[in-house]
Amino acid sequence: MRVRCLFPWPWEIAPTSWRKSDKRKRNLVSHQQRSTVGLITRKRSRMRRYVIFNPVAGSVKNAEAVLSQLRRLDPVAVRGTRRRGDAEKFAREAIRKKCDCIVTAGGDGTLNEVINGIARRASNVCIGLVPLGTGNDFARSLGLPATVDENIDVLRSAKTTPIDLVRVESDRARYFVNVSAGGFSGIVDEKLTPKIKRTWGPLAYIRSAAAALPELHAYRTDLVFDDEERLSVDLYNVVIGNGRFVAGGLPIAPDADLSDGLLDVVLIPRRPAAEVALLTAEILLGKHLSSNAIIFRRAKKIAVRSRPGMWFNVDGELVGNEPAVFQVVPRALNFIVNKR
Protein backbone atom coordinates (compact mmCIF):
# COMPACT_ATOMS: atom_id res chain seq x y z
CA MET A 1 0.00 0.00 0.00
CA ARG A 2 1.43 3.38 -1.02
CA VAL A 3 1.22 6.34 1.29
CA ARG A 4 1.87 10.02 0.93
CA CYS A 5 3.42 12.24 3.58
CA LEU A 6 3.05 15.99 3.49
CA PHE A 7 5.40 18.39 5.29
CA PRO A 8 5.56 20.66 7.23
CA TRP A 9 3.23 19.61 10.06
CA PRO A 10 0.56 18.38 10.29
CA TRP A 11 1.56 15.13 8.63
CA GLU A 12 -1.12 13.15 6.88
CA ILE A 13 -0.82 9.58 5.71
CA ALA A 14 -3.59 8.18 3.55
CA PRO A 15 -3.75 5.09 1.32
CA THR A 16 -3.97 6.23 -2.31
CA SER A 17 -6.39 3.44 -3.16
CA TRP A 18 -8.90 4.30 -0.45
CA ARG A 19 -12.39 5.34 -1.57
CA LYS A 20 -15.08 6.91 0.59
CA SER A 21 -17.54 4.60 -1.09
CA ASP A 22 -15.74 1.60 0.38
CA LYS A 23 -18.08 0.96 3.35
CA ARG A 24 -17.00 -2.48 4.47
CA LYS A 25 -18.77 -3.63 7.59
CA ARG A 26 -16.47 -3.20 10.60
CA ASN A 27 -16.28 -5.43 13.63
CA LEU A 28 -17.76 -2.98 16.12
CA VAL A 29 -19.80 -3.67 19.22
CA SER A 30 -21.83 -1.23 21.25
CA HIS A 31 -20.49 0.44 24.38
CA GLN A 32 -23.03 -1.50 26.45
CA GLN A 33 -21.80 -4.77 25.01
CA ARG A 34 -18.15 -3.81 25.62
CA SER A 35 -18.92 -3.06 29.24
CA THR A 36 -20.24 -6.57 29.80
CA VAL A 37 -17.79 -8.73 27.90
CA GLY A 38 -14.50 -7.28 29.20
CA LEU A 39 -11.55 -7.83 26.88
CA ILE A 40 -12.42 -7.74 23.20
CA THR A 41 -10.18 -8.50 20.23
CA ARG A 42 -11.03 -6.56 17.10
CA LYS A 43 -10.24 -7.83 13.62
CA ARG A 44 -7.06 -6.08 12.63
CA SER A 45 -7.81 -6.17 8.92
CA ARG A 46 -10.94 -4.08 9.48
CA MET A 47 -9.63 -1.53 11.96
CA ARG A 48 -9.29 2.01 10.65
CA ARG A 49 -6.63 3.72 12.76
CA TYR A 50 -6.07 7.46 13.05
CA VAL A 51 -2.74 8.48 14.61
CA ILE A 52 -2.16 11.73 16.53
CA PHE A 53 1.58 12.29 17.01
CA ASN A 54 3.32 14.87 19.20
CA PRO A 55 6.78 15.18 17.56
CA VAL A 56 8.20 17.23 20.45
CA ALA A 57 7.02 14.92 23.26
CA GLY A 58 9.56 14.49 26.04
CA SER A 59 11.19 11.23 24.94
CA VAL A 60 11.18 11.85 21.17
CA LYS A 61 14.75 12.16 19.89
CA ASN A 62 14.09 11.53 16.20
CA ALA A 63 10.59 12.38 15.00
CA GLU A 64 11.18 10.87 11.54
CA ALA A 65 12.22 7.53 13.05
CA VAL A 66 9.11 7.44 15.26
CA LEU A 67 6.93 8.36 12.29
CA SER A 68 8.41 5.43 10.36
CA GLN A 69 7.53 3.09 13.23
CA LEU A 70 3.97 4.43 13.40
CA ARG A 71 3.50 3.57 9.70
CA ARG A 72 3.49 -0.08 10.73
CA LEU A 73 -0.07 0.52 11.91
CA ASP A 74 -1.20 1.20 8.32
CA PRO A 75 -3.21 4.24 9.48
CA VAL A 76 -5.87 6.13 7.60
CA ALA A 77 -4.06 9.33 8.63
CA VAL A 78 -1.27 10.65 10.84
CA ARG A 79 -1.58 14.15 12.26
CA GLY A 80 1.35 15.90 13.90
CA THR A 81 0.56 18.45 16.60
CA ARG A 82 2.19 21.87 16.64
CA ARG A 83 0.37 23.75 19.39
CA ARG A 84 -1.93 23.28 22.35
CA GLY A 85 -5.39 22.14 21.26
CA ASP A 86 -4.31 20.38 18.06
CA ALA A 87 -4.72 16.88 19.48
CA GLU A 88 -8.26 17.63 20.66
CA LYS A 89 -9.14 19.03 17.23
CA PHE A 90 -7.66 16.03 15.41
CA ALA A 91 -9.50 13.60 17.70
CA ARG A 92 -12.80 15.19 16.72
CA GLU A 93 -11.76 14.91 13.07
CA ALA A 94 -11.10 11.18 13.55
CA ILE A 95 -14.64 10.75 14.87
CA ARG A 96 -16.04 12.63 11.86
CA LYS A 97 -14.05 10.35 9.53
CA LYS A 98 -15.64 7.35 11.28
CA CYS A 99 -12.30 5.89 12.34
CA ASP A 100 -12.75 3.20 14.96
CA CYS A 101 -9.32 3.56 16.63
CA ILE A 102 -7.44 6.70 17.65
CA VAL A 103 -3.78 6.16 18.49
CA THR A 104 -2.16 8.80 20.70
CA ALA A 105 1.60 8.94 20.21
CA GLY A 106 2.75 11.43 22.82
CA GLY A 107 2.71 12.18 26.54
CA ASP A 108 0.00 12.46 29.16
CA GLY A 109 -0.92 15.98 28.02
CA THR A 110 -1.48 14.85 24.43
CA LEU A 111 -3.59 11.94 25.66
CA ASN A 112 -5.67 14.31 27.79
CA GLU A 113 -6.45 16.44 24.74
CA VAL A 114 -7.50 13.37 22.76
CA ILE A 115 -9.77 12.24 25.61
CA ASN A 116 -11.44 15.65 25.67
CA GLY A 117 -11.88 15.55 21.90
CA ILE A 118 -13.85 12.30 21.97
CA ALA A 119 -15.35 12.15 25.50
CA ARG A 120 -18.94 12.79 24.43
CA ARG A 121 -18.76 10.21 21.63
CA ALA A 122 -16.39 7.73 23.23
CA SER A 123 -18.55 4.67 22.58
CA ASN A 124 -17.80 4.93 18.85
CA VAL A 125 -14.05 4.48 19.10
CA CYS A 126 -11.24 2.71 20.94
CA ILE A 127 -8.05 4.42 22.04
CA GLY A 128 -4.47 3.24 21.74
CA LEU A 129 -1.38 4.77 23.29
CA VAL A 130 2.27 4.98 22.30
CA PRO A 131 3.81 6.65 25.38
CA LEU A 132 6.37 9.25 24.29
CA GLY A 133 6.20 11.75 27.14
CA THR A 134 8.45 12.62 30.06
CA GLY A 135 6.36 10.88 32.74
CA ASN A 136 4.04 8.45 30.89
CA ASP A 137 2.14 7.85 34.12
CA PHE A 138 -1.06 6.56 32.57
CA ALA A 139 0.89 4.07 30.44
CA ARG A 140 2.24 2.64 33.71
CA SER A 141 -1.29 2.13 35.02
CA LEU A 142 -2.18 0.33 31.78
CA GLY A 143 0.96 -1.83 32.03
CA LEU A 144 2.20 -0.82 28.58
CA PRO A 145 5.74 -1.74 27.49
CA ALA A 146 8.65 0.69 27.24
CA THR A 147 9.58 0.81 23.55
CA VAL A 148 7.74 2.18 20.53
CA ASP A 149 7.96 -1.10 18.60
CA GLU A 150 6.57 -3.10 21.52
CA ASN A 151 3.64 -0.70 21.78
CA ILE A 152 3.01 -0.97 18.04
CA ASP A 153 2.70 -4.73 18.53
CA VAL A 154 0.21 -4.15 21.36
CA LEU A 155 -1.84 -1.86 19.11
CA ARG A 156 -1.82 -4.37 16.29
CA SER A 157 -3.18 -7.03 18.62
CA ALA A 158 -6.26 -4.78 19.05
CA LYS A 159 -7.29 -6.16 22.44
CA THR A 160 -9.39 -3.63 24.36
CA THR A 161 -10.80 -3.23 27.85
CA PRO A 162 -13.29 -0.64 29.18
CA ILE A 163 -11.97 1.91 31.69
CA ASP A 164 -13.50 4.76 33.65
CA LEU A 165 -13.53 8.37 32.54
CA VAL A 166 -13.62 11.31 34.98
CA ARG A 167 -15.43 14.59 34.43
CA VAL A 168 -14.41 17.67 36.42
CA GLU A 169 -16.54 20.80 36.58
CA SER A 170 -14.71 23.96 37.67
CA ASP A 171 -14.60 27.21 35.75
CA ARG A 172 -15.02 24.91 32.73
CA ALA A 173 -15.71 21.21 32.18
CA ARG A 174 -12.85 18.84 31.37
CA TYR A 175 -12.32 15.09 31.30
CA PHE A 176 -9.34 13.03 32.40
CA VAL A 177 -8.29 9.40 32.81
CA ASN A 178 -5.33 9.46 35.17
CA VAL A 179 -5.01 11.90 38.09
CA SER A 180 -6.09 15.40 39.09
CA ALA A 181 -4.38 17.25 41.93
CA GLY A 182 -5.03 20.55 43.64
CA GLY A 183 -3.25 22.64 46.24
CA PHE A 184 0.52 22.40 46.39
CA SER A 185 0.52 20.22 43.25
CA GLY A 186 -1.12 23.06 41.34
CA ILE A 187 1.70 25.40 42.37
CA VAL A 188 4.26 22.79 41.29
CA ASP A 189 2.62 22.50 37.87
CA GLU A 190 2.87 26.27 37.42
CA LYS A 191 6.65 25.88 37.89
CA LEU A 192 6.83 22.86 35.58
CA THR A 193 7.69 24.62 32.33
CA PRO A 194 8.42 22.83 29.02
CA LYS A 195 12.06 23.91 29.40
CA ILE A 196 12.33 22.20 32.81
CA LYS A 197 10.72 19.07 31.36
CA ARG A 198 13.24 18.95 28.53
CA THR A 199 16.21 19.68 30.80
CA TRP A 200 15.36 17.51 33.81
CA GLY A 201 13.41 14.67 32.18
CA PRO A 202 11.92 12.28 34.79
CA LEU A 203 13.26 14.52 37.60
CA ALA A 204 11.38 17.57 36.34
CA TYR A 205 8.56 17.27 38.89
CA ILE A 206 11.01 17.08 41.82
CA ARG A 207 12.88 20.10 40.46
CA SER A 208 9.63 22.08 40.23
CA ALA A 209 8.51 20.95 43.69
CA ALA A 210 11.74 22.31 45.14
CA ALA A 211 11.11 25.64 43.40
CA ALA A 212 7.56 25.74 44.80
CA LEU A 213 8.44 24.93 48.44
CA PRO A 214 8.63 28.60 49.54
CA GLU A 215 4.97 28.91 48.52
CA LEU A 216 3.82 25.87 50.51
CA HIS A 217 0.77 26.66 52.63
CA ALA A 218 -2.38 24.93 53.82
CA TYR A 219 -5.87 25.37 52.36
CA ARG A 220 -9.00 25.33 54.49
CA THR A 221 -10.90 22.75 52.47
CA ASP A 222 -14.50 21.57 52.47
CA LEU A 223 -15.18 18.24 50.74
CA VAL A 224 -18.38 16.32 50.04
CA PHE A 225 -18.23 12.63 49.06
CA ASP A 226 -21.15 11.18 47.05
CA ASP A 227 -23.43 13.99 48.32
CA GLU A 228 -23.35 12.38 51.77
CA GLU A 229 -20.15 12.56 53.83
CA ARG A 230 -18.82 16.06 54.56
CA LEU A 231 -15.30 16.89 55.72
CA SER A 232 -13.58 20.18 56.61
CA VAL A 233 -9.81 20.10 57.09
CA ASP A 234 -6.62 22.10 56.49
CA LEU A 235 -4.87 20.46 53.52
CA TYR A 236 -1.71 20.80 51.51
CA ASN A 237 -2.98 18.58 48.70
CA VAL A 238 -6.11 17.01 47.22
CA VAL A 239 -5.40 14.13 44.82
CA ILE A 240 -8.18 12.51 42.77
CA GLY A 241 -6.92 9.26 41.27
CA ASN A 242 -8.37 7.10 38.52
CA GLY A 243 -4.92 5.83 37.58
CA ARG A 244 -2.17 5.03 40.06
CA PHE A 245 0.86 7.14 39.15
CA VAL A 246 1.91 10.79 38.91
CA ALA A 247 5.15 12.73 38.43
CA GLY A 248 6.97 10.10 36.40
CA GLY A 249 6.09 7.00 38.42
CA LEU A 250 5.13 8.21 41.90
CA PRO A 251 2.49 5.69 43.15
CA ILE A 252 0.12 8.26 44.66
CA ALA A 253 -2.96 5.98 44.41
CA PRO A 254 -1.31 2.54 44.49
CA ASP A 255 -4.55 0.54 44.74
CA ALA A 256 -6.57 2.48 42.15
CA ASP A 257 -8.52 0.38 39.65
CA LEU A 258 -9.20 1.92 36.24
CA SER A 259 -12.54 0.15 35.83
CA ASP A 260 -14.09 -0.08 39.31
CA GLY A 261 -16.35 2.98 38.96
CA LEU A 262 -14.66 4.69 41.91
CA LEU A 263 -12.15 7.49 42.44
CA ASP A 264 -9.31 7.12 44.94
CA VAL A 265 -9.05 10.33 46.96
CA VAL A 266 -5.77 11.06 48.79
CA LEU A 267 -5.80 14.07 51.12
CA ILE A 268 -2.58 15.38 52.65
CA PRO A 269 -3.41 17.44 55.77
CA ARG A 270 -1.23 20.10 57.32
CA ARG A 271 1.41 18.42 59.46
CA PRO A 272 4.73 19.34 61.15
CA ALA A 273 7.72 19.35 58.80
CA ALA A 274 9.15 16.11 60.22
CA GLU A 275 5.90 14.24 59.56
CA VAL A 276 5.70 15.63 56.03
CA ALA A 277 9.24 14.40 55.32
CA LEU A 278 8.34 10.91 56.56
CA LEU A 279 5.12 10.93 54.52
CA THR A 280 7.08 11.86 51.41
CA ALA A 281 9.26 8.78 51.85
CA GLU A 282 6.17 6.60 52.32
CA ILE A 283 4.60 8.00 49.15
CA LEU A 284 7.76 7.19 47.18
CA LEU A 285 7.38 3.58 48.34
CA GLY A 286 3.61 3.48 47.81
CA LYS A 287 3.08 2.76 51.54
CA HIS A 288 1.27 5.95 52.52
CA LEU A 289 -2.33 4.70 52.47
CA SER A 290 -1.76 3.00 55.83
CA SER A 291 -0.30 6.18 57.35
CA ASN A 292 -2.21 8.25 59.91
CA ALA A 293 -0.75 11.33 58.20
CA ILE A 294 -3.13 11.10 55.24
CA ILE A 295 -6.89 10.85 54.73
CA PHE A 296 -8.08 8.32 52.15
CA ARG A 297 -11.54 7.88 50.64
CA ARG A 298 -13.17 6.17 47.66
CA ALA A 299 -16.19 7.77 46.01
CA LYS A 300 -18.05 8.17 42.73
CA LYS A 301 -18.34 11.94 43.17
CA ILE A 302 -16.27 14.51 45.09
CA ALA A 303 -17.00 18.22 45.54
CA VAL A 304 -14.11 20.48 46.67
CA ARG A 305 -14.11 24.08 47.90
CA SER A 306 -11.20 25.80 49.65
CA ARG A 307 -9.84 29.03 51.07
CA PRO A 308 -7.69 30.25 49.38
CA GLY A 309 -8.84 28.71 46.12
CA MET A 310 -6.88 25.70 44.85
CA TRP A 311 -5.67 25.41 41.30
CA PHE A 312 -6.28 21.90 39.92
CA ASN A 313 -4.55 20.06 37.13
CA VAL A 314 -5.88 17.14 35.13
CA ASP A 315 -3.35 14.63 33.80
CA GLY A 316 -0.63 17.23 34.40
CA GLU A 317 -2.39 20.10 32.60
CA LEU A 318 -3.62 23.10 34.63
CA VAL A 319 -7.36 23.58 34.37
CA GLY A 320 -9.46 26.03 36.31
CA ASN A 321 -9.71 26.86 39.98
CA GLU A 322 -11.94 25.54 42.74
CA PRO A 323 -14.77 25.01 43.53
CA ALA A 324 -14.56 21.77 41.59
CA VAL A 325 -16.78 18.71 41.28
CA PHE A 326 -15.32 15.39 40.12
CA GLN A 327 -17.55 12.56 38.93
CA VAL A 328 -16.68 9.19 37.47
CA VAL A 329 -18.23 8.03 34.17
CA PRO A 330 -17.98 4.25 34.57
CA ARG A 331 -16.29 2.18 31.84
CA ALA A 332 -16.86 4.92 29.26
CA LEU A 333 -13.62 4.46 27.30
CA ASN A 334 -12.23 1.44 25.48
CA PHE A 335 -8.44 1.26 25.61
CA ILE A 336 -6.15 -1.11 23.76
CA VAL A 337 -4.14 -2.95 26.39
CA ASN A 338 -1.21 -5.33 26.64
CA LYS A 339 -1.95 -9.04 26.31
CA ARG A 340 -2.10 -10.78 29.70
N, C-alpha and C positions, 0 to 999 in steps of 0.2 A: 504494500500500500504506500503510495507516494504522499508526502506531506509538504506543506509550504510553511515557511517561517518568516514572518515579517518583523523587521526591526526599524526604528527603536521600539521600546516598550509601548503598549502591551504586545506581547507575543501572541500569535494565534496559530494553532495547528489545526488543520482540517483536512480530512481525506478528500482528494480531488474527485473521487468517484461517488461521493455521497450525494443523494438526492432527497429533497424534502418529502417527495412522494413515497419514499421508501418507509412504510409504516409497519415494519415487522412487529408482531406481537411480542412484548417484553415480559420476562418472568417477574412480574411485580405482584406483591400481596399487599393487602390493606394494612394500615397502621394497627388496627384492632387485631388482625391476625398475627402480626409480628409480635405484638405484646404477649400473645398467649403461647406462641411456639418457641420462643427463646432464640437460639442460634439458627440462622437461616443461610444457606449457601445459594447464591444467585448464579445463573448460568453466565459464565464469563463471555461467551460469544455474543450474548445479547446486551451486555451492559454498555451503556453510553456514558463515558466518563468525561468530566469537565474539570480541568486542573487549574487551580489558582496558586500561583507561585510568587513568593516574595524573594526576589533575587538579592536583597540586602539583609536577609535574616541573619541572626547572630553567628550561626555556624557555617554559613555559605562562604567558601573560599574561591570557588570557580563556578559562576552561574551557568556558563555554557556546559560544563561537565554535568551539573545537576539536571539541566534541561535535557541533555542527551539521555540520562537515566530515566527521566519522566516519560520520554517517548515510548518506553517499553510498555506503557499502559495503553497505547494506541488510542489516545483521547480524541474526542470530538473537537476540543479546543484547549489551548493553554493560554492563560492570561497572566501577564506579569504586572504586579502592583508597582506603582510609583509613589503614591501618596496615601495618607490616611483616608479611609473610606472606599478605596478601590475594591478591596476584597468583598465588602458588603455589596457593592454595586454589581460585581461580577457574579456573585452567588445568586442574586435575583435574576441576572441574565440567564444563568444555567437553568433555573426553574422555568423561565419563559421558553427556553429551547427544548424543554421536556427531557433534559438529561436525568438519568436516574441515579447518578453517583457524582458527588462533588468531592474532589481530592484537594485538600489544603496542604500545600508544601510551604511551610513557614513555621513561625513560632506561635506562642500562645495568643499573642495579640492578633495575628492574622486569622487564627482559628476563631477567635471571638467575633471578629467582623463577619466571617462566613456564617456563624451561628445566627447572628442578628439579621443577616440577609435572608435566611430561609426559615426562621423560627415559626412564622405563622403558616407556613406551608410545608412543614418538616415531614409530614407523612408521605410526601410524594418522592422522597429522595433519601439515599443513604450517604453517609459522610465517611471519607477516608482521610488519613493523616500521614504525612511524611514530616516528622519533626525536625525542623531546621533552625530552631531558635536558640537563645542563650540558655533558658531554663528547661523548656520542654516538660513542664510539670504534669500536664494532662496526659501526655504520652506515657509517663511513668505509671499513672493510675490505670491506663489501658493495658499496660504490660507490653508495649510495642518495642521492637528491637532497636539497636543503636544506629545501624547504617542505612543509607538510602536504598541500596539494593535489596536488603532484607525487608524493608518496608514495602518496596515495590512488589515483592513476592507475596507479602501479606495482602496487599490490595488486589492482586490478581486472583487470590484464593476466594475473594468476595464473600467471606463469612461475616455475618453481621449479628449484632445483639442490641436490644433496645436499652437506652440509658435515659436518666432523668435530665430534664432541662430546668433551669431556674430563672424566674422572672423577678427583676427588682424594679420597684417604682420609687423614684426619688424626684429630682427636678425633671426627669424624663424617664421613660421606660427602656430598660435594656435586658438582655438575656445573657446567661453565661452557663458554662458546664463545669468549671473547675472550682474556683474559690473566689470569694469576695471578702475584703478586709477593710475595716474602718478604724479610725483613731491614729495611733502611731504609725501603722502601716501606710495610711494615706499620706502622711508627711514623708515617709521613706520613698514612696513612689514619686512624689514631687521632685525628690533629689535624684531619682534614677533616670538620668538623661540617656539618650542614645549613645553619646560619647562615652559615658561611664560603662554602658553595656559592652561596647566594642572593646574598650581598654581592659576592663576587669573580667569579662567573660562570666563564668559561673560564680565568681566572688563579687559581682556587681551589687547584689542586694546587701551584702555585709558592708561593703564600702559606703553605700548610701545610708544604711542604718547608722553607721558611725557619724556621718555628717549630720544626721537628723537628731542625734542624742541631746544636743543643747535645747531642743524644742520639745523634749519629752514632758508631757503633763497628763494628768488624769481628766477624764470626761465624766460628768455626772450623767448617767445613762439610764433611761427607762426602756425596758424591753417587755414585749408581750408575745408569748408563745402560743400559737394555735388559738388565739382569741380567748385564752383561758388564764394561764399562769402569767402573773405580772411580777417584774423584778426591777428594783432600783438600786444601782450600785455605782461606785466610782471605778472606771475602767481605763486601762491604757489601750486595749485592743478589743475589737469585736471581729471574729473570724467566722464566716459562713461557708462551710465546706460541703461540696458535692463530691469533688475529687479529694485526694489525700495529701497532695504535695503543693508547696509553694517555694518561691525563692531558690529555684534550682535544685530541688530535692529535699527540702525541709518537710518532714512528715507531720504537718500541723494537725491533720485529722486522720490519724493512722488507721482507724477502723471504718472510715467512710465507705459506703457501698454506692456505686453509681446508679443502681437500679432498684433501690429499696423504697423509693418514694419519700425519703426523709433527708433533712439537712442536718449535718453535724455542726453544732454551734459551740465554739471555743471562746470563752470570755477570760481575759487576763486582767484581774482587778489590780488596783493600786496596792503595792507592797513595798516594804523596805528594800533598799538596793541589794542587800545580801540575798534576800529571797528571790529577787528578780534574776540575779546572776545564776542561782541554782536552777531556777525554772528554765532559763535559757538552755542550760546543759541538758535538762530532761527533754526539752523539745527537740534538740538535735538528735537525741536517741529515740524519739518517739515514745517516751515513757511518761509524758506529762498528764495524760488523762487520769491517772491515779493520784495525782498530786492535789493536796488541799489548797494549793496556790492558784488553781484555776477553777472556773465554773464551766460545766459541760452539760449541754442539753441536746436532745434530738427533737425536731419538730417539722411539720409540713409548711408552716408559715411563721415568720418572725417579723415583728415591727420594732423599729429602733428610733429613738429620739434622744438627743444628748445636748448638754450645755458645757462648753461651746459645741457648735455643730461639727460632727465628724465628716471628713471627706472619705468616701468609699471608692475602692477600685473593684473592677470585675475582670478576672483573669489577667490581672496586671495592668489594666488600663483604667485611668481615673475616670469616674463617671459620677457627677452630681454630688450633692451634699445631703446630710440627713434633714428631715426625717426620711426613713427608707423602710419599705416593706418588701420582704423576700418571700417568694412562694414557689414551691416545687411544682413542676408540670411532669407528672410521672411518665416515665418510659416514652417520652415524646420524640426522641431522636434515635436513629438507627446508625450505629457506628460499625465500620469494618474493624474486626479485631484479630489478634493473633490466634492461630490454631492452638487448641489446648487438648 
